Amino acid sequence: MPAHFRQREGQTTVPIFKFKKSFLYTSMAILAAGGVNAQTSEAGSENTRAIEVIQVSATKRVTTIRETPLAVTAFDQNALDDNHVLQLDDLQGIVPSLHIAQNGTQNTPMVYVRGIGSSDQTESGDPAVAFHVDGIYSARSQGASALMFDLEGAEILRGPQGTLFGRNATGGVVNLHTAKPKLDYFEANAEITIGNYDRRATRAMVNLPLSETFAIRVAAAMDKSEGYVDMAPGSAMGDKYGATDLSATRISAFWQPADNFDWFLSYENFNDQGTGQIPTITGGSSRSAYIQEPGFNDFVIDSFRTRMNYNFDSGITLSYIGGYTDSSRESVWDRSWSPDKYEWGGCVECTHEATQHELQIKNEDSARLQWMVGYFYFKENNSTHFDIVHPDVDYEGGNTPNPNLWSTYRQPDRGLKSNSIYAQSTYKVTDEFRLSAGLRYTEDERWDRGGRNIMCPDVKRTENLPLNSDYVGLLDPDGLLNGLAPNKFLVQPGQCWVDTYNDTSPSWDKTTGMARLEWDFTPDVMLYASYATGFKSGTIQDGNRYTGEGPFTQADLDAIIAANNNETAGTNAYVAPEENTSIELGLKGSFLDNTLQLFAALFTTEYTDLQVTSNVLTETGADLLRKTNAGKATINGLELEAKWLVGQNGELSGSMSYLDAKYDEFFTTDSSYGADGIAFNPSAGNPALPNLLDFSGNHLVQAPEFSLSLNYAHFFELSNGATLKPKVRMSYSSEIWFDPANRGDRPEGFRGLPYAADIDRQDAYAKWDASLTYEPSEGNWSLEAFVNNITDEEIKSDQGRWNSNPVPNYMWQAPRTLGMRLKVRFD
């Protein structure tokens, strides 16, 4: 099976680059010259230390990270512990071009790689960075919030991975590999963490070899803390927003009855009982908010994963990778964060079920022509019911006034089925040159059956929808609406009505591919050039309304469904797929007797129909997530990663990312605050399209132009043989935009706002972390003290909305946190 471990290393049409030629040539010349200069100086080095390398499965074959011709950052469990990585969010600042924001209502991270991601975490959307655990794809990025514990490794692949990993990997891939049971020895460990904000966390693992062919492994983790957002005076009583209450347990088994067959099976349960995240309004404190509805979250994920490998005498390996995930969520969150109005929403019942089957056949790694073929099947079913209250919203134009409008969203059967086949091969032209090529064909089907957006005058109606009356019978002779009015104009007092009918069944197919050339410039330096394409499936949106005067019949419903499926007429209830092409030049080298490691990637990526998500305030007062397709976007960039063993006791590491990420062609409505009919940034409008704004040339969201991370650790040997290791890390980011509008600064008083500076961006910032670890000479334990965000910087993570009122509000990164961590090993 693919695995991570540490060991000592023995002493289609290609798009035109939009880089300036001088930048391209100069960058590659510096990289090549660096390889030559560093290589020639190795002979003079007498350092006995060597960088421990990590093996990865980014190519679905086990290779060392230096020999992997991809932009990939990888960690084993020791490295994750050393960098305090307990959740996916913790990888931000240590992986080039990776940025993670929090979604408050869905309580899940939004992952962006090289400026590509998605802020739509609902059942209708997909992430643009694919998330895999033990080869099992997670379509709902809520799975990314699971605790990262007892892992063999974590890999972050940057750039489109459309051949081996398929759909929804246009930005990249996050691969997690859980630790597998070991047959040959017993081991166990435990860890306890305490900290401010009443932080209490534990992790434990035990590996039990029960025979020469069978072993089991049990691991568990728990993490609890108070929230960061204080309750302003007058708030409702309850736990603070941002409070965490996470727990997970994993039981895995490994059976190897013969040398040519093995079987891995695991079950994992994850629970999130925290309060969820909440934005705070600008102009006040990032650490407090007026709360009228305390947060509640009950999120459970059950996952089964398995893999079987059979090795034939010919050297061919047949593998089956299967998985099943079942999740359910109930939640409540405050939507106003202010005493001026009372508004809240909640997931009454949201369930998700996913099944994956994959068959993979490949020949042995040592073959001159390596090949791999596979079949992938994925299906998910979602059932969603969530409600939002809109007090003091009168649905103008309706038959009756509704001063306390409630919207309820019912999607009883929304799902996806995906089938794909793929093939990839690598040919060793010589000992120094290798050529690789691959193709993947994907067919996707999506559906929404019976989905309805329903408006009600009060919450009681949402819980008791049927209204049996003669009037209803006359309007609904075919019994299609279960007592609902077919639209707002046919409402009787106290009756709910259907705002939109969301039935649709779009399908897409796409062939993606890659081509790559690798050259071993020296035995320790590899250069590569690659071309790759990616494909992100289209997504479903809310459908059309019934505009007739009744009665509502099956023919009327069929006409609405036809309109929902009509892309030509522009009435479709879905968004087109997103596609990209990427060219990448890379260098991976070990220098100075393997005490210096340098990786570099220079790339350009062109997107068509880039899916962009924003909030839309509808005429009913509902605040919905909607997607549009940005016509075109281009991302140019350079990434560097380095590690240097300084002398006999120091270690310096770091990464740098430069991104030039902009929309080339993007006309859209300014949906964030468009309900009053006034463009928030009228200067961006195109006179030829008076109802649209031109965001062409604007920066992509979550894509800072420059980011940098530097880490230094030093090992001090004490007189008693113990080791003391201080470590410090600095993370820097240039300004980050949160909205495609790129509003930026506005003068004080703009549109009546007393505070409008940096309205949709985070200014450049630097964050410092430090730790000190003590480990006895022959002990089985270690003690660490740590502090993160030492200077307690207030750093925005993402921008939220407050309905039609253009008061910006933000999600925030964690404030200063500190604590102690005790680890114990039992061998």
PAFINU-280092 format. One record per residue (C-alpha): x, y, z; residue in one letter. Coordinates in steps of 0.1 Angstrom, whole numbers, plus 5000, padded with zeros to 4 digits. Each point is the difference from the previous one (the first is absolute). Example, Ala and Ser with C-alpha at 12.3 -4.5 7.8 and 13.67 -1.06 7.14 Angstrom:
<rs>
512349555078a501450344993s
</rs>
This chain:
<rs>
500050005000m501150364996p501750115031a502150275014h503249945020f503350175008r503349854991q503650104995r500950084965e503249844988g502950244997q470350964729t501450364991t502550145024v499050355011p502450284995i502050115031f498950355012k503250055020f502350264988k502849824981k502750175022s498349875032f499749654986l503549974986y501650165031t498149785024s501049684983m503650114996a500250085037i498649655008l502349824977a503050205011a499149935036g500149634993g503450014984v501650235026n498649805030a501049674984q503650104994t500450115037s498949675014e503549854999a501250245026g497349925025s500849775029e496650035018n498949655013t496450105001r497549934972a496450124994i497549725007e497849964969v496349934999i498549764975q496750094984v497449844978s499150324980a500449804967t498249705015k503449835002r502350035030v502850244992t502250235021t498850365000i503250114982r499449754972e496450104996t499550234969p497250205016l499650305022a499249825032v500750075037t499949705023a500249935037f500349695021d498449985035q503250135016n500150304977a496350075006l500549995038d503150224997d497850264982n497049965023h497849884972v496849855016l497550114974q500250104963l499950375010d503449965017d501749944966l499650364990q503250195002g502249694995i498949904965v500750224970p496950164984s497649845025l497450225017h497249885022i496950205010a497249915023q496349974990n497950095030g496749854991t501449674987q502749995027n502649884975t503350124985p500150144965m503249894983v501750214973y503149894982v501750244976r497050225002g497549734991i497349885024g496350035008s498150185027s496949794993d500049725026q496449904995t498649684985e499750184966s503750094997g503449824998d503450115012p502650074973a502749845022v499249625002a500349855035f501049635003h500549775030v501649674993d499150044964g496350075007i498650334985y498050235023s497650214979a498850205030r502850205013s498549985035q502149685001g503150215000a499150135034s500749665015a502949985024l503449914984m501249735024f502149684998d501150064964l502849844979e500050324980g498350304984a500650124965e498850334984i500349984962l499850344982r498650064965g497549804980p500049625007q497449904975g501549674988t500649795031l497750195024f497350104976g497250255004r500150305024n503750005002a500650324980t501850175029g501749705014g499649705023v500349945037v501049645008n499949865035l501349655007h499049855034t502649795018a499549644992k500249715025p503549845001k500649635002l503449985016d499950205032y497850165027f500050375005e497850265017a500150375008n498050265017a500050385000e498350265023i499850384991t498750285023i499850364991g498350335003n496350044990y499649695022d501749784974r500049635007r501149754974a501149645000t501249754974r500849635005a500949704979m500749635005v501249754974n499449635007l501549734979p497749705007l501849754978s502749994973e497350094974t497550225019f500250325020a497650275012i500550365009r497850235021v500450385001a498050275015a500150385004a498150275018m500450384999d497950245020k500350385007s498050315007e499050234972g501950314990y497050234996v498850155032d496350085006m499350374999a497850145028p496449904996g500849694980s498149675005a501649765023m501949714985g503449874990d502250244981k500249974962y503249844989g499949745028a501449674989t498849655011d501549754976l500649635005s500949714977a500749635003t501549774974r500349625000i502049844972s501149654991a502649864977f500149644988w502849854979q499449624996p502549974972a503050204986d497950104969n496850115017f499050255027d496850165012w499550325020f496750105016l499150295022s497150165017y500150365013e497550205019n500250385003f497950245021n499850385001d498050135028q501450365000g498250324996t501250084965g501650314987q498550354997i501250324983p500350325019t499050344987i502750244990t500450325020g499749805033g502249745016s501049684981s499649825033r496450095009s496550014985a496550055011y498449665000i496349935000q500249634989e502849795016p501649764976g499249634999f501649734980n499649624999d502049864971f500849634998v502049824972i500349624998d502649884975s500949654988f503149964978r501749704985t502849904976r501049664987m503249934980n500849694981y503449964984n500349764970f503249814992d500450224969s500550315022g496550144993i498050125030t496250015002l498650235026s496450075012y499450325019i496550045015g498350245024g496750095016y499250325019t496950095018d499650345017s497350205017s499850355014r497750225020e501150355007s498850355010v501850334995w499450375005d499850194968r499950365012s502750045027w498450335010s497150135022p498650184970d498249704987k499449635008y500749744974e501249655002w500349694979g500449635006g500549664984c496949815013v501249684984e502849974975c501349654990t502649894975h500849654988e502949914976a501349684985t503249954981q501449714980h503450004982e501849734982l503750064991q502549794981i503650094997k503349834992n503149995021e501850335009d503449884986s498649944964a501550224973r496450074988l497850065031q496349994994w496850035020m496349984991v497050045022g496250035003y498450245025f496450015011y498650255025f496450075011k498650235026e496550075013n499150315020n496950095019s499850355013t497550205021h501150335014f498050315011d500850375002i497850265017v499850364985h498250225026p498450324988d500249894963v496850064982d499949814967y498750284978e497849914972g498649695018g496349945007n500550065038t502550195021p502649785017n501750215027p502149705013n500949814969l501649665003w501749824972s500449625001t502249824975y499049644993r502349784978q498849655008p502049844971d502950184987r502949794987g502949924977l501349704981k503450004984s501749734979n503550034986s502849804985i503750105000y503449894988a503550145005q503449874990s503650105005t502849894975y503650015010k501650134968v503549985016t501249985035d499750385002e496950074979f496449895006r496850084981l496549985016s496550034985a496549945013g496350034992l496849995020r496449994987y497350115024t496249994998e498150195027d496250005007e498450235025r496450025011w497550185022d496749825004r497350185018g502250285013g498050315011r500750345015n497050075021i498950335016m497950015031c498450275022p501249845032d502049715013v496949805009k499249974964r503449854992t499449725025e496449944988n500050064963l496749834988p497050234999l497049804989n497350234986s497850024971d502050294987y503249805001v498349724982g498950234972l503550134995l501749665002d497749754982p502849754994d501150015037g503650114992l500550265028l498849845032n497950305011g502550274988l499050294977a501749984966p501450365003n499850325020k497050144982f497749705008l500650005037v497249985025q500550155036p502349785020g501049794970q503649914988c500950024964w502649874976v502550264990d502149794977t499849654985y503549854999n499549674980d502849964975t502249724986s503050134982p502949794989s503550064987w503049814986d503650104997k503449864990t503050135019t503649924996g503650065007m503449984984a503450035018r503749994993l502549925028e503750054998w502549895027d502450304996f502349835025t499449705023p498750245026d498250264979v496949954978m498450244976l496549954986y497550164977a496349915000s496850084983y496749915017a496350074998t497350005026g496249985002f497650115028k496549874996s497150234995g497750075030t496350035007i498350335009q496550115009d497549974972g497250194985n496750135013r496449944990y498650324985t496549884991g496750075017e499149645006g499049735003p503449855002f500249674981t502549744990q500450184967a501150325018d502549805021l501449834969d500450344983a502050145030i502249695000i500750044963a501050365006a502349895028n501749774976n500250254971n503550144998e499550154966t497250225012a502050105031g497349885024t502049705012n500149935037a503749905000y503450154993v502349884972a503249815008p503350165006e503149914980e503750085001n503349944984t503450035016s503650004990i502649955027e503850005001l501649855031g503249935018l500649765028k503549965015g502149895029s503350185005f502950025024l500149635008d496250005005n500150275026t498250254977l496849924982q498450244974l496849964981f498750264975a496950024977a499350274974l496549984985f497350164980t496349885002t497250124978e496349965010y496950014980t496650035017d501550035034l497349945026q499650295023v497749995031t498450305017s497050095021n496950124982v497150185018l496849894982t496850204999e498549785027t502750115024g501849674998a503850015001d501249734976l503349874988l500150034962r502649904974k501050174968t502649914974n502850254997a500950004963g503749965003k502850035026a503749955000t502449925028i503750034997n502349905028g503349895015l500349785031e503149915019l500649765029e503349955018a501449815030k503650055012w501749815028l502250285016v503149865016g499449705023q497150145020n497950244979g497349974975e498750284978l497049944977s497650224981g497850064970s499150294978m497250054975s499550274974y496550014983l498750234972d496449885001a497450224982k496849984981y500550054963d496350024991e497350025027f496750194996f497549955029t497650165024t501350145032d497949755019s501450075035s497950315006y497950034969g496550015016a499850385001d500750024963g503150215005i503449864987a502449995029f502950094977n498450184970p503450104987s500549644988a496949994978g500249954963n497850264982p499149744974a498649775027l498350245024p498649725022n503349835004l503450085015l503349934985d502449825024f502549924972s503550085013g499049955036n501949775023h498749655008l498849955036v502349835026q503050044977a502650245015p502750114976e502849915024f500249765030s502949885020l500749755028s503349975019l500749745028n503149955021y500649735026a503149945020h501049705021f501850055032f501549705018e500050055038l502649865024s497649725010n499749894964g496550144996a499150224969t498450345001l498650124967k498750364995p498250074968k498750324985v497850064969r499150314981m497250014974s499550304977y497350084975s499450304978s496550134997e497249754994i496750084982w496749835012f497750124972d500450014962p498950365001a503350105016n498450305016r502950095023g500050335017d497150244999r499950355015p498450035035e496350054997g499749814966f496449904997r499550115036g502649775014l502250145028p502649734993y500649884965a503849954998a501249664988d496449914995i500849674983d503649925006r502649925026q503150225000d503449855000a500949845033y502749795017a499349745027k502549845024w499849665018d502549855024a500549685020s502549845024l500349625003t501849805026y500849634994e502149785025p503049814986s498549655004e496450085009g496849924982n498450345005w500350364990s498650335014l499350304978e498950365007a498650194970f498550344991v498450084967n499350354987n502350145025i499250364993t496249935001d499450134965e496450054988e500149834966i496949974978k499449664985s497050084978d497250254994q496449935009g496750194992r497250155020w497149974977n499350334981s501850225024n503550064986p501849985034v502949774994p500749725025n502849755002y501249665011m503250025019w503149785006q500649895035a501350255025p503149935022r499949655013t502549835023l500349685019g502049695010m500149664983r501249675016l500749704977k500749645012v501149704980r499649635009f502149764979d
</rs>
